[in-house]
Amino acid sequence: MLTKEKIEEYKQKLEAERVRIEAEMDELDKPVDMSDNLGNREDEETDEAEEFSTNQGIAQPLKMEHEEVVAALHKIDIGGYGKCEKTGKDIEDEVLEVNPAARYCKEVVEELNEKGE
């Protein structure tokens, strides 16, 4: 069972991670102006389209990570943090140390890895 001190430690890590992710997402949302008045307009449009596509590929995993962090913070607020979503068992400290937003205990993670999920 997690102590209040450990939960507070994980909460601080999760808050810092949330801020980092939101800053990255904000940066990806900024429009990029590649015009330098020297180049070809078609090249500029191609570059902007490529950057938009790249940013979208980066943004999706960030959004998913953000959702997991926000969900973990919500669990802290309602008193359900550190419990495996599948078994209801406590999530091991070593798992939470690596990933404070973890949703599953080691047993379930191993099962999911064996199934390739």
C-alpha positions in Angstrom: 0.0 0.0 0.0 1.3 3.4 -0.9 2.0 6.0 1.8 0.7 9.5 1.6 4.3 10.7 1.1 4.8 8.3 -1.9 1.6 9.3 -3.4 2.6 13.0 -3.1 5.9 12.2 -4.7 4.2 10.5 -7.7 1.7 13.4 -7.9 4.6 15.9 -8.2 6.2 13.7 -11.0 2.9 13.4 -12.8 2.2 17.2 -12.6 5.7 17.9 -14.0 5.1 15.4 -16.8 1.7 17.0 -17.5 3.3 20.4 -17.8 6.1 19.0 -20.1 3.6 17.3 -22.4 1.3 20.3 -22.6 4.3 22.5 -23.5 5.3 20.1 -26.3 1.7 19.9 -27.6 1.5 23.7 -27.6 4.8 23.9 -29.5 3.5 21.4 -32.1 0.3 23.5 -32.5 2.2 26.6 -33.5 2.1 27.4 -37.2 5.4 27.4 -38.9 6.2 30.2 -41.3 8.9 29.0 -43.6 8.7 31.9 -46.0 12.0 33.8 -46.4 10.9 35.6 -49.6 13.8 33.9 -51.3 12.4 30.5 -52.1 9.8 29.0 -54.3 6.2 29.2 -52.9 5.6 25.5 -53.9 8.6 24.4 -51.9 7.4 26.4 -48.9 4.0 24.8 -49.1 5.5 21.3 -49.4 7.8 22.0 -46.4 4.9 23.2 -44.3 2.7 20.2 -45.3 5.6 17.8 -44.4 6.1 19.5 -41.1 2.3 19.4 -40.4 2.3 15.7 -41.1 5.3 15.1 -38.9 3.8 17.1 -36.1 0.5 15.1 -36.3 2.5 11.9 -36.0 4.2 13.2 -32.9 1.1 14.8 -31.4 -1.0 11.6 -31.3 1.2 9.7 -28.9 1.6 12.9 -26.8 -2.1 13.2 -26.5 -2.4 9.6 -25.4 0.4 10.1 -22.8 -1.3 13.2 -21.6 -4.6 11.3 -21.1 -2.8 8.7 -19.1 -1.1 11.3 -16.9 -4.4 13.2 -16.3 -6.2 9.9 -15.5 -3.5 9.1 -12.9 -3.8 12.5 -11.3 -7.6 12.1 -11.2 -7.1 8.7 -9.5 -5.0 10.4 -6.8 -7.8 13.0 -6.3 -10.4 10.3 -5.8 -8.3 7.9 -3.8 -7.9 5.1 -6.4 -4.2 5.7 -7.4 -1.8 2.7 -7.4 -4.5 0.1 -8.1 -4.3 -2.2 -11.1 -7.3 -1.6 -13.4 -7.6 -5.3 -14.2 -7.0 -7.1 -10.9 -7.5 -4.4 -8.3 -4.2 -5.3 -6.7 -1.6 -2.7 -5.7 0.7 -1.7 -8.5 4.3 -2.4 -7.4 6.5 0.6 -6.4 9.1 -0.4 -9.0 6.4 -0.1 -11.7 5.3 3.3 -10.5 8.9 4.5 -10.2 9.4 3.9 -13.9 5.9 5.0 -14.9 3.9 7.0 -12.3 0.9 6.8 -14.7 0.9 3.0 -14.8 -2.5 1.4 -15.0 -1.5 -2.2 -14.4 0.5 -4.3 -12.0 3.5 -6.3 -13.1 1.4 -9.5 -13.5 -1.0 -7.9 -15.9 1.8 -6.1 -17.8 3.5 -9.5 -18.3 0.3 -11.1 -19.5 -0.3 -8.3 -22.0 3.3 -8.5 -23.2 2.9 -12.2 -23.8 -0.2 -11.6 -25.8 1.5 -8.9 -27.8 -0.9 -6.1 -26.6 
